[in-house]
Amino acid sequence: MNIGYARVSTQDQNPVLQLDALNGADCERIFEEKASGAQRERPQLMAAIEYARSGDTLIVWRLDRLARSLKQLIETVEALEAKGIGFRSLTENIDTTTSGGRLIFHIFGALAEFERSIIRERTKAGLDAARSRGRVGGRPRALSDDDLDAARALLADPSITTKEVAKRLGVSVSTLYKHIPAARAVVTHQEPAE
């Protein structure tokens, strides 16, 4: 059985082009949803996969309707393959139910893994080069030791609120809590809940 999946990203987009193409591909059942491709949880896609049985084929109009990234696409198609479900993309003419389609898809997978390896190698090389020049990675501290001493002194005064201390130091209250966890106890004693 051919099962179609159509997706548009926003409420004002129209899936008619996709639906026409999926009907033209003899899809007996079509699942349709309006959701961003970045969303991992897409109920209609999950429903289509759960509905499909071994030997069925999930068909999309274009690859980007199924997944936003190559990694996500490969994971989804591998999950389909594990259940014995084929995958077909009409626009790119990829069909994993054929040996040629599986080859193309595996090449995509190898390219994605190669890209991830290159990124890891570049990142490691950049960090190693920075370390050899004496640089340490990460964000600079929001509060210096002097700022922390001043904050502790200010927090000792019951007439000054945690919000006021954070404002004087030019940081958020959460940053102050991160550097001085005891400031949370101060707030419970001096500031009424909002």
C-alpha positions, 0 to 999 in steps of 0.5 A, spaced: 500 500 500 502 507 498 501 511 504 502 519 503 504 524 507 503 531 506 506 537 510 506 545 510 509 549 515 504 554 517 496 555 517 496 559 511 500 555 506 496 550 502 498 543 501 494 542 494 500 541 490 502 535 495 496 532 495 495 532 488 502 529 487 500 524 492 494 522 489 497 521 482 502 516 485 496 512 487 496 513 495 491 509 498 491 513 505 494 520 505 496 523 512 496 531 512 499 536 517 501 543 519 507 543 523 514 546 522 519 541 519 523 543 525 518 539 530 521 532 532 514 530 534 509 530 528 503 527 530 500 525 523 507 523 521 507 518 527 500 516 525 502 514 518 508 510 520 504 506 525 499 505 520 504 502 515 505 495 515 511 491 512 511 492 505 508 498 504 511 505 502 511 512 505 511 517 499 512 524 500 512 530 495 519 532 497 524 530 502 524 536 506 516 535 507 519 529 511 525 532 515 528 538 516 536 536 516 539 530 512 540 527 519 533 527 521 531 524 514 536 518 515 534 517 522 526 517 519 528 512 513 532 507 517 526 507 522 521 505 516 526 500 513 527 497 520 519 496 520 520 493 512 516 500 510 519 503 503 520 510 502 519 514 496 520 522 494 516 524 488 520 530 486 527 527 487 525 521 484 528 516 490 525 510 492 528 505 497 524 499 494 529 499 489 536 497 489 538 504 485 534 508 490 537 504 496 544 506 493 542 513 493 540 513 500 546 510 503 550 515 499 546 521 502 547 517 509 555 516 508 555 524 506 552 526 512 556 522 516 562 525 512 560 532 514 559 530 521 566 527 522 569 534 518 565 538 523 568 534 529 575 534 526 575 542 525 572 543 532 577 539 535 583 542 531 580 549 532 580 548 540 587 545 540 590 551 536 587 556 541 589 552 547 596 552 544 596 559 544 594 559 551 586 561 550 581 557 554 574 556 551 568 558 553 564 564 555 567 570 559 565 570 566 559 575 568 561 577 574 569 578 577 571 576 584 570 584 586 563 583 583 562 577 587 565 580 593 560 587 592 554 582 591 555 578 598 556 585 601 550 588 598 546 581 600 548 582 607 544 588 608 536 586 609 534 593 606 537 591 599 533 586 595 536 581 590 533 584 584 536 591 586 543 587 587 543 584 580 541 591 577 547 594 580 551 589 577 548 589 571 546 582 571 540 578 571 537 575 577 538 568 575 546 570 573 546 572 580 543 566 583 548 562 579 554 565 582 551 566 589 546 560 590 545 563 597 542 569 594 536 564 593 535 564 601 536 571 601 530 572 596 525 568 600 527 572 607 526 579 604 522 579 598 515 578 598 512 573 592 509 576 586 
